[in-house]
Amino acid sequence: MKLEYLKEFVVLARSGNFHEAADDLYLARPTLSNHMRALEREVGFKLFDRSAGNKLTKAGSTFFDGMEQVLEVVDSGLEKGRAIAESQASEDSAVRISLRTSVFELRAMLDKHCPCRYTYVDYDNKKPILHSFAQGLADVMVVYDLDAFPSLRAQASGLGLHYEPYGCEPCAIAMKESNPLARGPLTRERLRGAEVAQLDAIESECWKRIIVNMLGDDLDLRFRLFPMDNLLNIRIVDLEDTVFVSMEAMLIQYFAQREGYVIRDLVDDAPLLMPRSLVYRPLSEKPGIAPVLDTFREHRT
């Protein structure tokens, strides 16, 4: 039974006039008439009494009541189905972004300037750096400098990813006021042999390498593990006689308001900076990535 014939039947039954219904349906009257005869053959009974001005028969009237309800359900189903399909299409077209550095600053920048649809991908610090790409979950990522890690460069190449330098993340050093290093300006010479806190909930061998790259591989830095299951525990961790090297925004968030702690953002009177990389899938895989990349490049923090 053709859905279009049923819809035409309901319009005709409501109108009660073949000419008016044909006009409303943008059909020729003979065409509408032929459709109704075909529908009658399909259902097996007369819908209209043609000897009585094409009024609905008793069976036709009952059929009309049922078809009105059926078409309401059909229309509702179509509307919901289209909404879901459009939503899915919109979700599939959204560029998925993972931010491992400058999270708050870059989110604010994207919210203000990015012209296309995007979503954020949650990440697990205990997973490999490019895990979300390997699982097909991310399209763009801002991460530590890939040039500092041959293994990451090889993995990115194996996944068919592109990457480029993307400025620097300001870093700093937090410590207790009682730490001798808290007295006076920090220099690399004073940091020689220092013990650096490493939090396993947020740290990795990559971050250890970054710290050595920033401060110098000739300083004989030592690392002490402070096991943590939750990042929020940084709010109460006792650094003891260690120093904690991390992103400046993170240290301000977790240590600036804590009594008995200080934050130093200069070493040898110069900012402590960590190079970043912008990593992304080839544009051929998802053309919508292009405006996101343009936004990152034009409004880098």
C-alpha positions in Angstrom: 0.0 0.0 0.0 1.6 3.2 -1.1 2.1 5.8 1.6 1.5 8.6 -0.9 -1.9 7.2 -1.8 -2.8 7.0 1.9 -1.8 10.6 2.4 -3.8 11.7 -0.6 -6.8 9.7 0.7 -6.7 11.5 4.0 -6.5 15.0 2.3 -9.4 14.1 0.1 -11.5 12.7 2.9 -11.0 15.9 4.9 -11.8 18.1 1.9 -14.8 16.1 0.6 -14.1 17.5 -2.8 -11.9 16.0 -5.5 -11.2 19.3 -7.2 -10.0 21.0 -4.0 -8.0 18.0 -2.9 -6.3 17.7 -6.2 -5.4 21.4 -6.1 -4.0 21.0 -2.5 -2.0 18.0 -3.6 -0.8 19.6 -6.8 -2.3 16.7 -8.8 -4.6 16.5 -11.8 -8.1 15.4 -10.8 -7.9 12.2 -13.0 -4.6 11.3 -11.4 -6.1 11.6 -7.9 -9.1 9.6 -9.0 -7.0 6.8 -10.4 -4.9 6.7 -7.2 -8.1 6.3 -5.1 -9.4 3.5 -7.4 -6.0 1.8 -7.0 -6.3 2.2 -3.2 -9.8 0.7 -3.2 -8.5 -2.3 -5.1 -5.7 -2.6 -2.6 -7.9 -2.5 0.5 -10.7 -4.5 -1.1 -13.7 -2.2 -0.4 -15.2 1.0 -1.7 -13.9 4.2 0.0 -16.2 6.6 -1.8 -19.8 6.5 -2.8 -19.5 8.0 -6.3 -23.3 8.0 -6.7 -23.6 10.2 -3.7 -21.2 13.0 -4.5 -18.1 11.0 -3.6 -18.9 10.9 0.1 -17.1 8.4 2.2 -18.7 5.0 2.6 -19.2 3.7 6.1 -16.1 1.5 5.5 -14.2 4.4 4.1 -15.1 6.6 7.1 -13.7 3.9 9.5 -10.7 3.5 7.3 -10.2 7.3 7.4 -10.2 7.4 11.2 -7.6 4.7 11.3 -5.4 6.2 8.6 -5.4 9.6 10.3 -3.9 7.9 13.4 -1.5 5.9 11.3 -0.2 8.9 9.4 0.3 10.8 12.7 2.5 8.0 13.9 4.3 7.8 10.6 5.0 11.6 10.6 6.1 11.5 14.2 8.4 8.6 13.5 9.8 10.4 10.4 10.4 13.6 12.4 12.2 11.8 15.2 14.2 9.7 12.8 15.3 12.7 10.8 16.2 14.5 14.0 18.4 11.6 15.2 20.0 11.3 11.7 20.8 15.0 11.6 22.1 14.9 15.1 24.3 11.9 14.3 25.5 13.5 11.1 26.4 16.7 13.0 28.2 14.6 15.7 30.1 12.7 13.0 31.1 15.9 11.3 32.3 17.5 14.6 36.1 17.7 14.9 37.2 15.8 18.0 39.9 17.7 19.9 42.2 16.4 22.7 44.1 18.9 24.7 47.0 17.7 26.9 48.6 21.1 27.4 47.3 24.7 27.9 43.8 23.1 28.4 41.9 26.1 29.9 43.5 28.7 27.7 43.0 26.7 24.4 39.4 25.9 25.3 38.7 29.5 25.9 40.3 30.4 22.6 38.3 27.8 20.7 35.1 28.8 22.3 35.7 32.4 21.2 37.1 31.9 17.7 36.5 28.5 16.2 33.8 28.8 13.4 32.9 25.1 13.1 31.5 22.3 15.3 33.9 20.5 17.6 33.9 18.3 20.7 36.5 17.5 23.3 37.9 14.1 23.9 38.6 13.1 27.4 42.1 11.5 27.9 43.6 9.2 30.5 47.1 10.2 31.6 47.9 6.5 32.1 47.3 5.7 28.5 49.9 6.2 25.8 50.1 9.8 24.5 48.6 9.1 21.1 46.1 6.5 22.3 43.0 8.5 21.3 44.3 8.7 17.7 45.1 5.0 17.6 41.5 4.3 18.8 40.0 6.6 16.2 38.7 9.0 18.9 40.6 12.2 18.1 41.2 14.3 15.1 43.4 17.1 16.5 45.6 17.2 19.6 47.9 19.7 21.3 50.6 17.8 23.1 54.2 17.8 24.2 56.8 18.5 21.6 57.0 15.3 19.4 60.4 16.3 18.1 61.8 15.5 21.6 60.5 11.9 21.5 61.6 9.6 18.6 59.2 6.9 19.7 56.2 9.3 19.5 57.4 10.6 16.1 57.5 7.0 14.8 54.1 6.2 16.3 52.6 9.4 14.7 54.1 8.4 11.4 52.7 4.9 11.6 49.2 6.3 12.3 49.5 8.6 9.3 49.4 11.7 11.4 50.8 15.2 10.7 52.3 17.4 13.3 53.9 20.9 13.5 55.5 23.0 16.2 52.9 24.9 18.2 54.5 27.5 20.4 55.4 26.9 24.1 53.6 26.1 27.3 54.7 28.3 30.2 56.0 26.1 33.1 57.0 26.8 36.6 58.4 25.1 39.7 56.5 24.7 43.0 58.2 24.0 46.4 57.7 24.4 50.1 58.9 27.7 51.6 61.2 25.7 53.8 63.1 24.3 50.8 66.5 26.0 50.5 65.8 26.5 46.8 62.9 28.8 47.7 65.4 31.4 49.0 66.5 33.7 46.2 66.2 33.5 42.5 66.3 30.0 40.9 69.3 29.2 38.7 70.1 26.0 36.9 73.3 25.7 39.0 71.2 25.9 42.2 68.9 23.2 40.8 71.8 20.8 40.2 71.1 17.5 41.9 67.6 18.6 42.9 65.0 16.0 43.7 61.9 16.4 41.4 58.5 15.1 42.5 56.8 12.8 40.0 53.1 12.0 40.4 52.2 8.8 38.8 48.6 9.9 38.3 49.6 12.7 35.9 53.3 12.0 35.1 55.0 9.6 32.7 58.4 9.0 31.3 57.6 11.6 28.7 57.2 14.3 31.3 60.4 13.3 33.0 62.1 13.7 29.6 60.5 17.1 29.2 61.7 18.3 32.5 65.3 17.2 31.7 65.1 19.0 28.3 63.9 22.2 29.9 66.3 22.3 32.8 69.3 20.6 31.2 70.5 17.0 31.0 73.7 17.8 32.9 72.0 18.7 36.2 71.9 15.2 37.6 68.2 15.6 38.5 66.7 12.9 40.7 63.0 11.9 40.6 60.9 10.7 43.5 57.5 9.1 43.0 54.5 10.3 45.0 51.8 7.7 44.1 48.4 9.3 43.5 45.2 7.8 42.3 43.5 11.1 41.7 44.7 14.4 40.3 42.8 16.3 42.9 45.1 14.9 45.6 47.7 17.4 44.4 45.8 19.9 46.6 47.0 18.1 49.7 50.3 16.5 48.7 53.3 17.3 50.9 56.2 18.0 48.5 58.6 17.7 51.5 62.1 18.6 50.2 61.3 18.0 46.5 60.4 20.5 43.8 57.4 20.0 41.5 57.9 21.0 37.8 54.7 21.4 35.8 52.6 23.8 33.7 52.3 27.2 35.3 48.5 27.3 35.0 48.3 23.9 36.9 50.7 25.0 39.6 48.7 28.2 40.1 45.5 26.2 40.4 46.9 23.7 42.9 49.6 25.6 44.9 49.1 29.4 44.7 46.6 29.4 47.5 48.3 26.9 49.7 50.0 28.2 52.8 53.7 27.4 53.0 54.3 27.0 49.2 55.9 29.2 46.6 56.0 29.1 42.8 58.9 30.2 40.7 58.3 30.9 37.0 61.9 32.0 36.2 65.1 30.1 36.0 68.3 32.1 35.3 65.9 35.1 35.0 64.2 33.5 31.9 60.7 31.9 31.6 60.6 28.1 31.8 59.0 27.1 28.5 57.9 23.7 27.2 57.6 23.4 23.4 54.3 22.0 22.1 53.1 20.1 19.0 49.9 20.4 17.0 49.0 16.9 15.9 46.2 16.1 13.5 44.8 13.6 11.0 45.2 14.3 7.2 42.7 16.7 5.9 41.7 14.1 3.3 40.2 12.0 6.1 38.1 14.8 7.5 38.0 18.2 5.7 36.4 19.9 8.6 39.7 19.8 10.4 41.0 22.7 8.3 39.1 25.5 10.0 40.0 24.1 13.4 43.7 24.1 12.5 43.4 27.6 11.1 41.9 28.7 14.4 44.7 27.1 16.4 47.3 28.8 14.2 45.8 32.2 14.1 45.0 32.5 17.8 47.7 30.5 19.5 48.0 31.2 23.2 
